[in-house]
């Protein structure tokens, strides 16, 4: 918890990774707990991006699919894309593509930016067509 607190927080992946086994679970517990202040939860999500394992992937996928708070959703998607975008781009695309239809414009834009960064072969034909037409650049169809 001390690593997530402080007025001038610094994201230090080496420190989080050196905490050892169970760090990812502790971060997931904090991120999921609405009793914590949003800033602490945001920082826990930011740190989770350094733990690219199946448990974190499933946790973030479930959060993204069920999240109502747009600030949390944006940060969950950012952590997910950072952690898994390079090694599992098709998985990230499948989770991200439904967000192109999200009612919040910021979420649609974050989804569009995320999908644009993935290899073209990882995204659906729908997204490929949006990329070809330039429509994805605006996050709107």
C-alpha angles and dihedrals in degrees: 000000000000089000090060097047133075140086095259102037119193122202105227111175094183092059094049093046092049093055089084138215117003096026092112091051092049090051091049090050091052094045091051096046111095089194090075120084112265093244091058090048091049090052091049089053091049090053092047090067088077092060104072099177133127094260093054091045092053092044093052093043091053092046092049092049094050105029118123099176108084094206091056093043092054091051094045090053092047092051091046095049092046093049099042109016096094100041101032107024095155090055091050090048093052091051095043103043096074088058090068085078095047114131092233115081093211091057092047089051093048089049092049093050091048093050093047090058094053123088111271091238090061097060129076124260088255091060092043089056090049089051091050092049094045090237093119091063089072095042088234133099 
